[in-house]
Amino acid sequence: MIDAPFMSEEALLARLAELKQEHADFDAAVQALALSPLPDMMVIGRLKRKKLALKDEISRIEDILNPDIPA
C-alpha cells in the first residue's frame, strides 16, 4: 500500500491506472484457472483476495481524487 494522501494528482492517476491493470490481470487469471479441468481452488482464492485488496486500494485512491462524490 502507498501513502496516497501525500502523492501528487499525477502520481495518483498513474498508480490508479497501474492498479486497474493489475486488477484486470488477476481477473483474467482467475477466469482462466476456473476454466481448467481441475481448478486449484486455493490458488483461485488467493488470487481473488489479492484482487479484492487491489479493488480496495483503487477505491481509496479514487476517493482521494474525487472527495466530493458520495459513495
Summary of the structure (lengths in Angstrom):
residues: 71
radius of gyration: 14.8
end to end distance: 21.2
largest distance: 46.9
contacts: 160
relative contact order: 0.17
helix: 76%
strand: 0%
